[in-house]
Amino acid sequence: HIAKYFANSVREDGLVTIAKGGIVFAPGSAGTIQEIFQEATQNHYGSVGVISPMVFLGREYWSETKPVYPLLSRLAKGMDYREKLALVDTGAEVMKFIRENPPSKAKDHSWSFCQAYCYS
């Protein structure tokens, strides 16, 4: 069973890392929330060099049922990625936000362990 969780973690990290154009999070459970925080961490620290949009589809779900959005909004306060967070209810709102908020270059990601050690 340990191998399954390790494999899922590596797969999820890979998917989140290559999704530089942004991610739309539909209602989900533990795995979705894990992916949200993987993406939020990359945006928070600029570890992949890009700040990607994070769109939460389902206002009530992400603010009341599983209140991830209020937490991330507070965490992002004063950070560049705050403007890349959106809470929406429709596909049209998703598309509008993604179009109007393209990924941006992270200001500084030189702190990254991999930037320092993995790619030399």
Helices and strands as residue ranges (DSSP letters): H 2-18, E 23-25, H 30-45, E 50-51, E 54-57, H 59-60, I 61-65, H 68-76, G 80-84, E 85-88, H 91-100, E 104-105, H 113-113, I 114-118
